């Protein structure tokens, strides 16, 4: 039986393992370095299901993710998504035109709003810069814990092994093909196929086995804010275009981010107090009451991107049996389950209509750079 090792036990790795196991694509094992599954970017994000994705292939992945999670976890109040909607706002109507066209072409339920309706839905925006809005009805807030737990249970039920505390040191390659992975403690896990799905750690593992990709982790901050005025718990996610920031209701206050991006090494990143100053400035212009809110807690997470910011999913032609599911950026919760379907289909020897646009080959460094690196 074919042996498949999936490196990384976040949403991407769990989804890939579930798709592989239920397709009976071989003996599947997930190797997660932390003592718990889904502990890094999968647990430290804003849990936003942002259905309106502009980049190639991303909307299709979001729709596939929605279909899978509706079936696996369920719709409605007991399901995986609280459908609050997502409200994109801008000072000028023209800034929303491309998003509105994308929503229309994709058949997504949406509404274009002028200032009175924007403020009616989110009163905190009354004295701010937002004059126009685009409300996407089917977006909302994900129950991240329910998704991770259900994916893990379903993967196990289909026959996959999920192992935590298993730190992968390198991918073993011989004669141009993978033959397994070396764990940090010295143990070797044999495998005929290896899927790299470890988030910010993917680039280093790929480079070490002769398959470099220019994936860059970027640090982003989030904060839970306490606000003076009551917050509608059913209110939409608000995403400001231009000088980007976002906020949404959370635990009686709001969860917000200044949409900052700073290159950062693969690790659990510390938060930087100056990021909270940027957040207060941006929120002060967008929704003045929130700019004065107190910080209950703040943290940072890593979002890893390919140069074109599209997910990298598929086979690496340079190393036989090596597959990628990386570069999910800030969209892992939105597209991860759909992207896992793509990778699983290719590992199993099949095809997928999104394989071309997501192929790792588009991000291969030039041969001259490879030679210099060698």
Buried (B, 14 or more C-beta within 10 A) or exposed (E): EBBBBBBBBBBBBBBBBBBBBBBEBBBBBBBBBBEEBBBBBBBBBBBBBBBBBEBBBBBBBBBBBBEBBBEBBBEEEEBBBBBBBBBBBBBEBEBBEEBBEBBEEBEBEBBBBEBEBBBEBBBBBBEBBBBBBBBBBBBBBBBBEBBBBBBBBBBBEBBBBBBBEBEBBEBBBEEEEBBBBBBEEEEEBEBBBBBBBBBBBBBBBBBEBBBBBBBBBBBBBBBBBBBEEEBEEEBBBBBBBEBBBBBBBBEEBBBBBBBBBEEBEBEEBEBBEEBBEBBBBBBBBBBBBBBEBEBBEBBBBBBBBBEEBBBBBBBBEBBBBBBBBBBBBBBBBBBBBBBBBBBBBBBBEEEBEBBEBBBBEBBBBEEEEEEEEE
